[in-house]
Amino acid sequence: MASTHDAGRAASGVLWSGISQAARVLIQTAALAVLSRLLPPTDFGLLAMAAVVTTLINLLRDMGTASAVIQREALASELLDTVFWFNIGLGMALGVLVAMLAIPIAAAFHQPHLAGVLTALASGFPVASSAAVHQALMERALQFRTLARIEISSAVIALAAAAVAALSGLGVYSLVLNALVATLISTLQLWFASPWRPTLRWDGAQFRQLWGFSGNLASFQVLNYFARNADTMLIGRFLGATDLAWYNMGYKLMLFPLTNLSAVVFRSLFPVFSRKQSDTASFGALYLRATGAIALFTAPLMAGVWVLRKPFVEVFFGEKWLPVADVLAWLAPIGCMQSLLSTVGLIYLGVGQTGTMLRWGVFASTLTLLAFVVGLQWGYVGVARSYAVVNLLLFYPGFAIPLRLLGLHFRDLLKAVAPQLLTALVMAALIGTLDQLFTSGESALFRLSVLTASGLCIYGSAAYLFMRSNLQALLGTS
């Protein structure tokens, strides 16, 4: 079993990472609520097209070296200097490359205004690269309280800048400014918060040792990027910016638990798991506990979004965004599944098996791409439907392969998450029934408020009555 000290450090990391992520979610929700009323859907569609490129660049920005710094048991000062200068050179090169390719990319999407958006966003790449080692060292040292302060303050300042820009009539560039200001402010704060400073050194031997881990990780991340963004590329190219805006908004909501709760757990536990590389029993026990904790929150969240998708979209984004509800009908359940499946990266990275992770990525990405191509024939909703089907097919092998690295089986995972999933399904069925019987004719705001409160009461009561032992184990009170 994990020691009390390890569990305490992990809990502290999860707490502060969670505070940071929760605050940023609130800020992003406020930004969407405000900016979606100030800007047309086409502006969000343009940014979604630009994100196809910028997301890839952000993955390539350090080629997995930051994760390698966290995972490595011993660090030499020469290695840190080498990684820093590698990241600086790579960030500058990628920024120049995107600026040069901005016009051809815009032509490929049939969106001339996309070129200016990409060129502006490219200026932030070398800035972000300069703080990659500082952030990795702080995460390795579990300094998540300081990181939370940096991330929250950067998001607040960026939101203020974006709101002023939108009110001033800058259109899509207000969204661009949001990203650039957040990058600049967070980079400056990371440099001030971290005591580490680079020197002019390069050690090729140290870098080659690191590359076996980071190279496979970077390759997997690129494959995963294409699997996650092929739908955006296809919809943007063949269906247009408006359809892409609707699909992308639904996709973002689907990713909510993945990019928030699961990301918090991954980020805060990765340094802890990396110290347990040789203790697979302790690693496995802590992993199942973390996965069960994720299910405790993401299962009812996405079940509630599925049932209340129409009033939710109408209240938060307005009637012009109602087509997003058709996307959520397929993607909300997948959001719960992916929030769980994303945690297997902790296993691959924690035990250093990035090669196995890369091979799985090749298979999963190929199948996902084929599903997108097939689904495109039925429009953006068809793409969502195909994505849901392929995720169902990949769920079992996606867990079974990495769990074997810890001596675990798929049934061990089911024991950890089944009570949470079943309770969430019961909650969804009950609030759906309540909606049909009592609130179906009311306003969207009334329906959303009453049924959300009902869902919270139902799930909380069921969890207390039927999952008390699970709750005690998951929350560390047993």
Contacts in CASP RR format, 6 or more apart in sequence:
PFRMAT RR
TARGET T0000
AUTHOR 0000-0000-0000
METHOD contacts of the structure
MODEL  1
MASTHDAGRAASGVLWSGISQAARVLIQTAALAVLSRLLPPTDFGLLAMA
AVVTTLINLLRDMGTASAVIQREALASELLDTVFWFNIGLGMALGVLVAM
LAIPIAAAFHQPHLAGVLTALASGFPVASSAAVHQALMERALQFRTLARI
EISSAVIALAAAAVAALSGLGVYSLVLNALVATLISTLQLWFASPWRPTL
RWDGAQFRQLWGFSGNLASFQVLNYFARNADTMLIGRFLGATDLAWYNMG
YKLMLFPLTNLSAVVFRSLFPVFSRKQSDTASFGALYLRATGAIALFTAP
LMAGVWVLRKPFVEVFFGEKWLPVADVLAWLAPIGCMQSLLSTVGLIYLG
VGQTGTMLRWGVFASTLTLLAFVVGLQWGYVGVARSYAVVNLLLFYPGFA
IPLRLLGLHFRDLLKAVAPQLLTALVMAALIGTLDQLFTSGESALFRLSV
LTASGLCIYGSAAYLFMRSNLQALLGTS
1 282 0 8 1.000
1 285 0 8 1.000
2 10 0 8 1.000
2 276 0 8 1.000
2 282 0 8 1.000
2 285 0 8 1.000
2 286 0 8 1.000
3 282 0 8 1.000
6 272 0 8 1.000
6 275 0 8 1.000
6 276 0 8 1.000
6 282 0 8 1.000
6 286 0 8 1.000
7 286 0 8 1.000
7 476 0 8 1.000
9 142 0 8 1.000
9 272 0 8 1.000
10 268 0 8 1.000
10 269 0 8 1.000
10 272 0 8 1.000
10 286 0 8 1.000
11 476 0 8 1.000
12 142 0 8 1.000
12 144 0 8 1.000
12 145 0 8 1.000
13 142 0 8 1.000
13 144 0 8 1.000
13 268 0 8 1.000
14 264 0 8 1.000
14 265 0 8 1.000
14 268 0 8 1.000
14 269 0 8 1.000
15 144 0 8 1.000
16 144 0 8 1.000
16 145 0 8 1.000
16 147 0 8 1.000
16 148 0 8 1.000
16 268 0 8 1.000
17 144 0 8 1.000
17 147 0 8 1.000
17 148 0 8 1.000
17 264 0 8 1.000
17 265 0 8 1.000
17 267 0 8 1.000
17 268 0 8 1.000
18 148 0 8 1.000
18 261 0 8 1.000
18 264 0 8 1.000
18 268 0 8 1.000
19 148 0 8 1.000
19 152 0 8 1.000
20 144 0 8 1.000
20 147 0 8 1.000
20 148 0 8 1.000
20 151 0 8 1.000
20 152 0 8 1.000
20 264 0 8 1.000
21 260 0 8 1.000
21 261 0 8 1.000
21 263 0 8 1.000
21 264 0 8 1.000
22 260 0 8 1.000
23 148 0 8 1.000
23 151 0 8 1.000
23 152 0 8 1.000
23 155 0 8 1.000
24 151 0 8 1.000
24 152 0 8 1.000
24 155 0 8 1.000
25 256 0 8 1.000
25 260 0 8 1.000
27 152 0 8 1.000
27 155 0 8 1.000
27 156 0 8 1.000
27 159 0 8 1.000
28 155 0 8 1.000
29 316 0 8 1.000
30 159 0 8 1.000
31 159 0 8 1.000
31 162 0 8 1.000
31 163 0 8 1.000
31 178 0 8 1.000
32 316 0 8 1.000
32 317 0 8 1.000
33 316 0 8 1.000
33 317 0 8 1.000
34 163 0 8 1.000
34 166 0 8 1.000
35 162 0 8 1.000
35 163 0 8 1.000
35 166 0 8 1.000
35 174 0 8 1.000
35 175 0 8 1.000
36 44 0 8 1.000
36 317 0 8 1.000
36 318 0 8 1.000
36 321 0 8 1.000
37 318 0 8 1.000
38 166 0 8 1.000
38 167 0 8 1.000
38 174 0 8 1.000
39 166 0 8 1.000
39 171 0 8 1.000
39 172 0 8 1.000
39 174 0 8 1.000
39 175 0 8 1.000
41 241 0 8 1.000
41 242 0 8 1.000
41 245 0 8 1.000
41 246 0 8 1.000
41 320 0 8 1.000
41 321 0 8 1.000
42 241 0 8 1.000
42 242 0 8 1.000
42 245 0 8 1.000
43 171 0 8 1.000
43 172 0 8 1.000
43 175 0 8 1.000
44 175 0 8 1.000
44 245 0 8 1.000
44 248 0 8 1.000
44 249 0 8 1.000
45 241 0 8 1.000
45 242 0 8 1.000
45 244 0 8 1.000
45 245 0 8 1.000
45 248 0 8 1.000
46 111 0 8 1.000
46 113 0 8 1.000
46 114 0 8 1.000
46 117 0 8 1.000
46 172 0 8 1.000
46 241 0 8 1.000
47 117 0 8 1.000
47 172 0 8 1.000
47 175 0 8 1.000
47 176 0 8 1.000
48 232 0 8 1.000
48 244 0 8 1.000
48 245 0 8 1.000
48 248 0 8 1.000
49 109 0 8 1.000
49 111 0 8 1.000
49 114 0 8 1.000
49 232 0 8 1.000
49 236 0 8 1.000
49 241 0 8 1.000
49 244 0 8 1.000
50 114 0 8 1.000
50 117 0 8 1.000
50 118 0 8 1.000
50 121 0 8 1.000
50 176 0 8 1.000
51 229 0 8 1.000
51 232 0 8 1.000
52 229 0 8 1.000
52 232 0 8 1.000
52 233 0 8 1.000
53 98 0 8 1.000
53 105 0 8 1.000
53 118 0 8 1.000
53 121 0 8 1.000
54 98 0 8 1.000
54 118 0 8 1.000
54 121 0 8 1.000
54 179 0 8 1.000
55 225 0 8 1.000
55 228 0 8 1.000
55 229 0 8 1.000
56 222 0 8 1.000
56 225 0 8 1.000
56 229 0 8 1.000
57 94 0 8 1.000
57 95 0 8 1.000
57 98 0 8 1.000
57 122 0 8 1.000
57 125 0 8 1.000
58 128 0 8 1.000
59 218 0 8 1.000
59 221 0 8 1.000
59 222 0 8 1.000
59 225 0 8 1.000
60 90 0 8 1.000
60 94 0 8 1.000
60 218 0 8 1.000
60 222 0 8 1.000
61 87 0 8 1.000
61 90 0 8 1.000
61 91 0 8 1.000
61 94 0 8 1.000
61 125 0 8 1.000
61 128 0 8 1.000
61 129 0 8 1.000
61 132 0 8 1.000
62 83 0 8 1.000
62 86 0 8 1.000
62 87 0 8 1.000
62 90 0 8 1.000
62 129 0 8 1.000
62 132 0 8 1.000
63 86 0 8 1.000
63 90 0 8 1.000
63 214 0 8 1.000
63 215 0 8 1.000
63 218 0 8 1.000
64 214 0 8 1.000
64 215 0 8 1.000
64 217 0 8 1.000
64 218 0 8 1.000
64 221 0 8 1.000
65 83 0 8 1.000
65 86 0 8 1.000
65 87 0 8 1.000
65 132 0 8 1.000
65 210 0 8 1.000
65 214 0 8 1.000
66 83 0 8 1.000
66 132 0 8 1.000
66 133 0 8 1.000
66 135 0 8 1.000
66 136 0 8 1.000
67 136 0 8 1.000
67 213 0 8 1.000
67 214 0 8 1.000
67 217 0 8 1.000
67 270 0 8 1.000
67 349 0 8 1.000
68 83 0 8 1.000
68 210 0 8 1.000
68 213 0 8 1.000
68 214 0 8 1.000
68 217 0 8 1.000
69 75 0 8 1.000
69 79 0 8 1.000
69 80 0 8 1.000
69 83 0 8 1.000
69 133 0 8 1.000
69 136 0 8 1.000
69 137 0 8 1.000
69 140 0 8 1.000
70 136 0 8 1.000
70 139 0 8 1.000
70 140 0 8 1.000
70 270 0 8 1.000
70 271 0 8 1.000
70 274 0 8 1.000
71 213 0 8 1.000
71 270 0 8 1.000
71 274 0 8 1.000
71 349 0 8 1.000
71 350 0 8 1.000
71 352 0 8 1.000
72 79 0 8 1.000
72 210 0 8 1.000
72 213 0 8 1.000
72 274 0 8 1.000
73 274 0 8 1.000
73 275 0 8 1.000
73 277 0 8 1.000
76 203 0 8 1.000
76 206 0 8 1.000
77 201 0 8 1.000
78 201 0 8 1.000
78 203 0 8 1.000
78 206 0 8 1.000
79 203 0 8 1.000
79 206 0 8 1.000
79 207 0 8 1.000
79 210 0 8 1.000
80 133 0 8 1.000
80 137 0 8 1.000
80 196 0 8 1.000
80 198 0 8 1.000
81 198 0 8 1.000
81 199 0 8 1.000
81 200 0 8 1.000
81 201 0 8 1.000
81 202 0 8 1.000
81 203 0 8 1.000
82 201 0 8 1.000
82 202 0 8 1.000
82 203 0 8 1.000
82 204 0 8 1.000
82 206 0 8 1.000
82 207 0 8 1.000
83 132 0 8 1.000
83 133 0 8 1.000
83 207 0 8 1.000
83 210 0 8 1.000
84 130 0 8 1.000
84 132 0 8 1.000
84 133 0 8 1.000
84 198 0 8 1.000
85 198 0 8 1.000
85 200 0 8 1.000
85 202 0 8 1.000
86 207 0 8 1.000
87 129 0 8 1.000
87 130 0 8 1.000
87 132 0 8 1.000
87 133 0 8 1.000
88 126 0 8 1.000
88 129 0 8 1.000
88 130 0 8 1.000
89 126 0 8 1.000
89 129 0 8 1.000
90 129 0 8 1.000
91 125 0 8 1.000
91 126 0 8 1.000
91 128 0 8 1.000
91 129 0 8 1.000
92 125 0 8 1.000
92 126 0 8 1.000
92 129 0 8 1.000
94 122 0 8 1.000
94 125 0 8 1.000
95 122 0 8 1.000
95 123 0 8 1.000
95 124 0 8 1.000
95 125 0 8 1.000
95 126 0 8 1.000
96 122 0 8 1.000
98 118 0 8 1.000
98 119 0 8 1.000
98 121 0 8 1.000
98 122 0 8 1.000
98 125 0 8 1.000
99 118 0 8 1.000
99 119 0 8 1.000
99 122 0 8 1.000
101 118 0 8 1.000
102 114 0 8 1.000
102 115 0 8 1.000
102 116 0 8 1.000
102 118 0 8 1.000
102 119 0 8 1.000
102 122 0 8 1.000
103 115 0 8 1.000
105 114 0 8 1.000
105 115 0 8 1.000
105 118 0 8 1.000
106 112 0 8 1.000
106 113 0 8 1.000
106 114 0 8 1.000
106 115 0 8 1.000
106 116 0 8 1.000
106 118 0 8 1.000
108 237 0 8 1.000
109 236 0 8 1.000
109 237 0 8 1.000
110 237 0 8 1.000
110 240 0 8 1.000
111 241 0 8 1.000
113 172 0 8 1.000
117 172 0 8 1.000
117 173 0 8 1.000
117 176 0 8 1.000
120 173 0 8 1.000
120 176 0 8 1.000
120 180 0 8 1.000
121 176 0 8 1.000
121 179 0 8 1.000
121 180 0 8 1.000
123 180 0 8 1.000
124 180 0 8 1.000
124 183 0 8 1.000
124 184 0 8 1.000
127 183 0 8 1.000
127 184 0 8 1.000
127 187 0 8 1.000
128 183 0 8 1.000
128 187 0 8 1.000
130 187 0 8 1.000
130 191 0 8 1.000
131 186 0 8 1.000
131 187 0 8 1.000
131 190 0 8 1.000
131 191 0 8 1.000
133 196 0 8 1.000
133 198 0 8 1.000
134 190 0 8 1.000
134 191 0 8 1.000
134 193 0 8 1.000
134 194 0 8 1.000
134 196 0 8 1.000
135 147 0 8 1.000
135 190 0 8 1.000
135 194 0 8 1.000
137 194 0 8 1.000
137 196 0 8 1.000
138 146 0 8 1.000
138 147 0 8 1.000
138 190 0 8 1.000
138 193 0 8 1.000
138 194 0 8 1.000
139 147 0 8 1.000
139 267 0 8 1.000
139 270 0 8 1.000
139 271 0 8 1.000
140 271 0 8 1.000
141 271 0 8 1.000
142 268 0 8 1.000
142 271 0 8 1.000
142 272 0 8 1.000
143 193 0 8 1.000
144 267 0 8 1.000
144 268 0 8 1.000
146 193 0 8 1.000
149 189 0 8 1.000
150 186 0 8 1.000
150 189 0 8 1.000
150 190 0 8 1.000
150 193 0 8 1.000
151 186 0 8 1.000
153 185 0 8 1.000
153 189 0 8 1.000
154 181 0 8 1.000
154 182 0 8 1.000
154 185 0 8 1.000
154 186 0 8 1.000
154 189 0 8 1.000
155 182 0 8 1.000
157 181 0 8 1.000
157 182 0 8 1.000
157 185 0 8 1.000
158 177 0 8 1.000
158 178 0 8 1.000
158 179 0 8 1.000
158 181 0 8 1.000
158 182 0 8 1.000
158 185 0 8 1.000
159 178 0 8 1.000
161 177 0 8 1.000
161 178 0 8 1.000
161 181 0 8 1.000
162 174 0 8 1.000
162 175 0 8 1.000
162 177 0 8 1.000
162 178 0 8 1.000
162 181 0 8 1.000
163 174 0 8 1.000
165 171 0 8 1.000
165 173 0 8 1.000
165 174 0 8 1.000
165 177 0 8 1.000
166 174 0 8 1.000
168 174 0 8 1.000
170 177 0 8 1.000
212 354 0 8 1.000
213 352 0 8 1.000
213 354 0 8 1.000
215 354 0 8 1.000
216 354 0 8 1.000
216 355 0 8 1.000
216 357 0 8 1.000
216 358 0 8 1.000
217 349 0 8 1.000
217 354 0 8 1.000
217 357 0 8 1.000
217 358 0 8 1.000
219 358 0 8 1.000
220 354 0 8 1.000
220 355 0 8 1.000
220 357 0 8 1.000
220 358 0 8 1.000
220 361 0 8 1.000
223 358 0 8 1.000
223 361 0 8 1.000
223 362 0 8 1.000
223 365 0 8 1.000
224 361 0 8 1.000
224 365 0 8 1.000
226 365 0 8 1.000
226 369 0 8 1.000
227 361 0 8 1.000
227 364 0 8 1.000
227 365 0 8 1.000
227 368 0 8 1.000
227 369 0 8 1.000
230 368 0 8 1.000
230 369 0 8 1.000
230 372 0 8 1.000
231 247 0 8 1.000
231 251 0 8 1.000
231 372 0 8 1.000
231 383 0 8 1.000
231 387 0 8 1.000
232 244 0 8 1.000
232 247 0 8 1.000
232 248 0 8 1.000
232 251 0 8 1.000
234 372 0 8 1.000
234 373 0 8 1.000
234 376 0 8 1.000
234 383 0 8 1.000
235 243 0 8 1.000
235 244 0 8 1.000
235 247 0 8 1.000
235 376 0 8 1.000
235 379 0 8 1.000
235 380 0 8 1.000
235 383 0 8 1.000
236 243 0 8 1.000
236 244 0 8 1.000
238 376 0 8 1.000
239 376 0 8 1.000
239 379 0 8 1.000
239 380 0 8 1.000
243 379 0 8 1.000
243 380 0 8 1.000
244 380 0 8 1.000
246 321 0 8 1.000
246 323 0 8 1.000
246 324 0 8 1.000
246 327 0 8 1.000
246 380 0 8 1.000
247 327 0 8 1.000
247 380 0 8 1.000
247 383 0 8 1.000
247 384 0 8 1.000
249 317 0 8 1.000
249 321 0 8 1.000
249 324 0 8 1.000
249 327 0 8 1.000
250 324 0 8 1.000
250 327 0 8 1.000
250 328 0 8 1.000
250 331 0 8 1.000
251 327 0 8 1.000
251 331 0 8 1.000
251 384 0 8 1.000
253 305 0 8 1.000
253 324 0 8 1.000
253 328 0 8 1.000
253 331 0 8 1.000
253 332 0 8 1.000
254 302 0 8 1.000
254 327 0 8 1.000
254 328 0 8 1.000
254 331 0 8 1.000
254 332 0 8 1.000
254 334 0 8 1.000
254 335 0 8 1.000
254 338 0 8 1.000
255 335 0 8 1.000
255 338 0 8 1.000
256 301 0 8 1.000
256 335 0 8 1.000
257 294 0 8 1.000
257 297 0 8 1.000
257 298 0 8 1.000
257 301 0 8 1.000
257 302 0 8 1.000
257 335 0 8 1.000
257 336 0 8 1.000
257 338 0 8 1.000
257 339 0 8 1.000
258 335 0 8 1.000
258 338 0 8 1.000
258 339 0 8 1.000
258 342 0 8 1.000
261 294 0 8 1.000
261 297 0 8 1.000
261 298 0 8 1.000
261 339 0 8 1.000
262 294 0 8 1.000
262 298 0 8 1.000
262 338 0 8 1.000
262 339 0 8 1.000
262 340 0 8 1.000
262 342 0 8 1.000
262 343 0 8 1.000
263 342 0 8 1.000
265 290 0 8 1.000
265 293 0 8 1.000
265 294 0 8 1.000
265 343 0 8 1.000
266 342 0 8 1.000
266 343 0 8 1.000
266 345 0 8 1.000
266 346 0 8 1.000
269 286 0 8 1.000
269 290 0 8 1.000
269 346 0 8 1.000
270 346 0 8 1.000
270 349 0 8 1.000
270 350 0 8 1.000
272 286 0 8 1.000
273 283 0 8 1.000
273 286 0 8 1.000
273 287 0 8 1.000
273 346 0 8 1.000
273 349 0 8 1.000
273 350 0 8 1.000
274 349 0 8 1.000
274 350 0 8 1.000
276 282 0 8 1.000
276 283 0 8 1.000
276 286 0 8 1.000
276 350 0 8 1.000
277 283 0 8 1.000
277 350 0 8 1.000
277 351 0 8 1.000
277 352 0 8 1.000
280 351 0 8 1.000
280 405 0 8 1.000
280 406 0 8 1.000
280 407 0 8 1.000
283 347 0 8 1.000
283 350 0 8 1.000
283 351 0 8 1.000
283 406 0 8 1.000
284 406 0 8 1.000
284 407 0 8 1.000
284 408 0 8 1.000
287 343 0 8 1.000
287 346 0 8 1.000
287 347 0 8 1.000
287 406 0 8 1.000
287 408 0 8 1.000
288 408 0 8 1.000
288 412 0 8 1.000
288 413 0 8 1.000
288 416 0 8 1.000
289 416 0 8 1.000
289 473 0 8 1.000
289 474 0 8 1.000
290 343 0 8 1.000
290 346 0 8 1.000
291 340 0 8 1.000
291 343 0 8 1.000
291 413 0 8 1.000
291 416 0 8 1.000
291 417 0 8 1.000
292 416 0 8 1.000
292 417 0 8 1.000
292 420 0 8 1.000
292 474 0 8 1.000
293 474 0 8 1.000
293 475 0 8 1.000
294 339 0 8 1.000
294 340 0 8 1.000
294 343 0 8 1.000
295 336 0 8 1.000
295 339 0 8 1.000
295 340 0 8 1.000
295 416 0 8 1.000
295 417 0 8 1.000
295 420 0 8 1.000
295 421 0 8 1.000
296 420 0 8 1.000
296 463 0 8 1.000
296 470 0 8 1.000
296 471 0 8 1.000
296 474 0 8 1.000
298 335 0 8 1.000
298 336 0 8 1.000
298 339 0 8 1.000
298 340 0 8 1.000
299 336 0 8 1.000
299 417 0 8 1.000
299 420 0 8 1.000
299 421 0 8 1.000
299 423 0 8 1.000
299 424 0 8 1.000
300 420 0 8 1.000
300 423 0 8 1.000
300 424 0 8 1.000
300 427 0 8 1.000
300 455 0 8 1.000
300 459 0 8 1.000
301 336 0 8 1.000
302 332 0 8 1.000
302 333 0 8 1.000
302 335 0 8 1.000
302 336 0 8 1.000
302 339 0 8 1.000
302 424 0 8 1.000
303 332 0 8 1.000
303 333 0 8 1.000
303 336 0 8 1.000
303 424 0 8 1.000
303 425 0 8 1.000
303 427 0 8 1.000
303 428 0 8 1.000
304 332 0 8 1.000
304 424 0 8 1.000
304 427 0 8 1.000
304 428 0 8 1.000
304 431 0 8 1.000
304 452 0 8 1.000
304 455 0 8 1.000
305 312 0 8 1.000
305 328 0 8 1.000
305 332 0 8 1.000
306 328 0 8 1.000
306 329 0 8 1.000
306 332 0 8 1.000
306 333 0 8 1.000
306 428 0 8 1.000
307 428 0 8 1.000
307 431 0 8 1.000
307 432 0 8 1.000
307 435 0 8 1.000
307 451 0 8 1.000
308 431 0 8 1.000
308 435 0 8 1.000
308 447 0 8 1.000
308 448 0 8 1.000
308 451 0 8 1.000
308 452 0 8 1.000
309 324 0 8 1.000
309 325 0 8 1.000
309 328 0 8 1.000
309 329 0 8 1.000
309 332 0 8 1.000
310 322 0 8 1.000
310 325 0 8 1.000
310 444 0 8 1.000
311 444 0 8 1.000
311 445 0 8 1.000
311 447 0 8 1.000
311 448 0 8 1.000
311 451 0 8 1.000
312 325 0 8 1.000
312 328 0 8 1.000
312 448 0 8 1.000
313 321 0 8 1.000
313 322 0 8 1.000
313 324 0 8 1.000
313 325 0 8 1.000
313 328 0 8 1.000
314 321 0 8 1.000
314 322 0 8 1.000
314 444 0 8 1.000
315 444 0 8 1.000
315 445 0 8 1.000
315 448 0 8 1.000
317 324 0 8 1.000
326 381 0 8 1.000
326 384 0 8 1.000
327 380 0 8 1.000
327 381 0 8 1.000
327 384 0 8 1.000
329 384 0 8 1.000
330 381 0 8 1.000
330 382 0 8 1.000
330 384 0 8 1.000
330 385 0 8 1.000
330 387 0 8 1.000
330 388 0 8 1.000
331 384 0 8 1.000
331 387 0 8 1.000
331 388 0 8 1.000
333 388 0 8 1.000
334 387 0 8 1.000
334 388 0 8 1.000
334 391 0 8 1.000
336 421 0 8 1.000
336 424 0 8 1.000
337 391 0 8 1.000
337 392 0 8 1.000
337 395 0 8 1.000
338 391 0 8 1.000
340 399 0 8 1.000
340 417 0 8 1.000
341 394 0 8 1.000
341 395 0 8 1.000
341 398 0 8 1.000
341 399 0 8 1.000
344 398 0 8 1.000
344 399 0 8 1.000
344 402 0 8 1.000
344 403 0 8 1.000
345 357 0 8 1.000
345 402 0 8 1.000
347 353 0 8 1.000
347 402 0 8 1.000
347 403 0 8 1.000
347 405 0 8 1.000
347 406 0 8 1.000
348 354 0 8 1.000
348 355 0 8 1.000
348 356 0 8 1.000
348 357 0 8 1.000
348 402 0 8 1.000
348 405 0 8 1.000
349 357 0 8 1.000
351 405 0 8 1.000
351 406 0 8 1.000
353 402 0 8 1.000
353 405 0 8 1.000
356 401 0 8 1.000
356 402 0 8 1.000
356 405 0 8 1.000
357 402 0 8 1.000
360 398 0 8 1.000
360 401 0 8 1.000
364 394 0 8 1.000
364 398 0 8 1.000
367 390 0 8 1.000
367 393 0 8 1.000
367 394 0 8 1.000
368 387 0 8 1.000
368 390 0 8 1.000
368 394 0 8 1.000
371 386 0 8 1.000
371 387 0 8 1.000
371 389 0 8 1.000
371 390 0 8 1.000
372 383 0 8 1.000
372 386 0 8 1.000
372 387 0 8 1.000
374 386 0 8 1.000
375 382 0 8 1.000
375 383 0 8 1.000
375 385 0 8 1.000
375 386 0 8 1.000
376 382 0 8 1.000
376 383 0 8 1.000
378 385 0 8 1.000
396 410 0 8 1.000
399 410 0 8 1.000
399 413 0 8 1.000
400 409 0 8 1.000
400 410 0 8 1.000
403 409 0 8 1.000
403 410 0 8 1.000
403 412 0 8 1.000
403 413 0 8 1.000
419 466 0 8 1.000
419 467 0 8 1.000
419 470 0 8 1.000
420 463 0 8 1.000
420 467 0 8 1.000
420 470 0 8 1.000
423 459 0 8 1.000
423 462 0 8 1.000
423 463 0 8 1.000
423 466 0 8 1.000
423 467 0 8 1.000
424 459 0 8 1.000
426 458 0 8 1.000
426 462 0 8 1.000
427 455 0 8 1.000
427 458 0 8 1.000
427 459 0 8 1.000
427 462 0 8 1.000
430 454 0 8 1.000
430 455 0 8 1.000
430 458 0 8 1.000
431 451 0 8 1.000
431 454 0 8 1.000
431 455 0 8 1.000
431 458 0 8 1.000
432 451 0 8 1.000
434 451 0 8 1.000
434 454 0 8 1.000
435 447 0 8 1.000
435 451 0 8 1.000
439 446 0 8 1.000
439 447 0 8 1.000
439 450 0 8 1.000
439 451 0 8 1.000
440 447 0 8 1.000
441 447 0 8 1.000
442 450 0 8 1.000
463 470 0 8 1.000
463 471 0 8 1.000
464 471 0 8 1.000
469 478 0 8 1.000
471 477 0 8 1.000
472 478 0 8 1.000
END
